[in-house]
Amino acid sequence: MSDHLAGSEPQLAELTDYQRGLRRRFLQSQVVPVPRPWRPAEKHCTPVGGLQGVGFAVDPASRKDLLLVTSLDGHGLFDTVSGQKLARDRDPYPDLPCPDEDMSCPGLGPIAGMPVRIAGLHGGGLHTGTYDGWLIDIVSPDWPNDRVLLSREGDPFSGEEGVTWWHIFHSTFSALRAAGFSPSGNTLVVATSSDVTVWTREQPRIV
């Protein structure tokens, strides 16, 4: 959604009828659970004060998605299925910029030293789609609050709510830092300045 759709009241007069309809649609939508095959991680939402960014890595042993979270209090590494914290370091690399010019931070725990691309306060981005057709969009009809929409076989700008798209997250109290899928497409994360929320699914079959 373009920035002017989420602007101040004087700017609303400049919207087309189509844009007004989209704004009404998103303002009226309610947060709902993710559709199958998605499900919340066992520890669905984890408070992280001063969260700055997140990035995905792969466990060398299990090949499962891991999530690196950076914050003002240090770095943490999480299992994306259980949501459990695997490693924590309050000052992992004091002599290195994080993220660096490539938007990467070194990993820790089972991925110690491996570069992990970070998305969040300092820039960067996560995947907004999966290879089998799941997509996310971020809309802000009541800016500065952001809403995360998940869709499949359609989109939130033309499809039917609850059938082809779902409003899965509404950031009302904290600033949205990043939202997106892991490269594998099996994990979806939404990170705000105060917490990280994770959904997962089984590895889909390729037919």
N, C-alpha and C positions, 0 to 999 in steps of 0.2 A: 504494500500500500504506500503510495507516495506521501511525502511529509505533509503536504497541505491538507490531506484528508484528516489529519490528526491535529490541526491547528486551532487557533483561538476562534472565538465566536464570529468576529468580523469576517474571517476567512471562510467560514461555513457558507456564507452567502454566495461564494464563488463556486461552490460545488455543483456538478451536474446532477440531474435526477438519479442517474445510475450510481454516482458516488454517494449521494445521500442514502440511497437504498442499501448500499454496502455498509455504510456507517451504522445504520439502524440495525442491520442484521448482526453485526458484531457486538454492538452494545447490548442487544437482547439475548445473545447466546450465553449459556451457562456452562461452567466447567463440568466435564463429565469424565468417567473413567476411559482409559484407552481401550480401543477395540481389540479383540483377538486377532492375531496371536500375541499381541503385546501384553505385558503384565508388569506391574511395579516390581522393582528389585525387592528382595526380602527386607532390606532396610531402605525404604523408598526415598526418604528425604533426610539429609544430614545437614545440621547447622554448621556453617563455616563462616565465622566472623571475618569481615574484611576480605572476602573472596575476590581475587583479581582475575583468575583465568582457569581454564580447564583444557585438557588435551588427552587424546587416546593413545594407548600403546597396546602391544600384544604380549601376553605372558609367554616367555620362551618355552616353558614346560607344557602347559595345558593348551596354549594357543587361544585362550579366552581373552576377551576385551578387558583391558584395565583402564582406569581413569586417574590421571594425575591432576590434582587440584592445587593451585598456588594461591596463597593468601598473605596478608600482612604478618601472620604468625608462622609462616613457613609453608612447607609442601607436604601433601598427603597423597598416598596411592591407595586406590579403592578397587575391590573386586566388584564388577558391574552386575553380577548376578545376585550375590548375597548383600552387596552394599557395604560389606565390612572393610574397615581400614586395614591395609596390609603393611604399610610402612608410614613413618612420620619423621620429619626432620625440621626443626625450627629454623635452622640456618644452614641449609645443605651445601651451598656453594657461595660463600661470602665474597669471593673475589671475582665472580663471574656475573655479568648482567643477565637477568632472567625476566622476560625472554630476551634473547640476543637479537641480532639484526635479521636472523632467519625466523624470528618468532618462535624459538625453541628454548626449552629448559632441559637440563639433564635429568634423567629419571632417577629413582631410588628403589630400594628393596630389590625385587627380582629383575628390575630393568635398570639397575644402577649404572649411571654414566651414559645410557642411551639417550639420544636427543628425542624430545617429544614436542611436537608442534602445539603451541598454546593459542587459544582464542579467548578474548575477553577484554579487559579494561584497556589494554595497550594495542588492540587491533587483532587481526587474524580472523579466522572463521572456521566453522565446522561444516561437514557435509549437510546440505539441505535436502538430500534425497538418497534413496537406496536403489540398488540395481534392479529390484523387483517392484518399483513403482510407488513406494511410500514417500511422502513429501511433508515438509513443514513450512509454514509461513508465520511471520510475526506481523501482527497488525496492532495499531494504536489508535482506536477510535476515541479514546479518552486519555490521550497523551498527557502526562508521561507514563501512564500505565501501559504495559505491553501484554498482549495475549498471544499464546502459542497455539497454532492450529495444526492438527495432523490430518492428512488427507490421503486417499487412495482411490484410483480410478475416477478421478474428478478433481475439483479444487474448491476452496471455500468461496471463490468469487462467482461460481456458477452452479455448484452441486448442492445436494440436499443435506442439511445439518443432521448428523446422527446416522447418515447413510454413506455418504462419500467423504465427509469431513467432520472433525470433532474438535471442540475447544477443550484442550487438555491442561492449560496452565494460564493463570492470570497473575501477573506480578503487580501487586497493589501497594506493598510496603517496602520493597527493595528494588534496586535498579537491576534490570536484566543485563547480565554480562555476556552470555553466549547460549545458543541452543542449536542442537543438531545431532546427527547420527555419527556413529563410529564408521571407519572405513569398511568394516565387514557388513554394516547395515543391521547388526543384531542388538545394538544399544542406542538408546535415545536419551539425551541428557539436556536438562535446562539448569543453567547456573545463574544465580543472582548474587548480589553483593553480600547476602547473608546465608545462603544455603545452596545445596546442589540436590536435584531431584533426578532419579534414574529409572528408566523402564528398560526391559529386556525382552528377548524372544529367543526361541530355539533357532538353530541354524536351518534356514529353509532349504528344501530340496531344489536342486536345479534340474528341471525336466528337459 
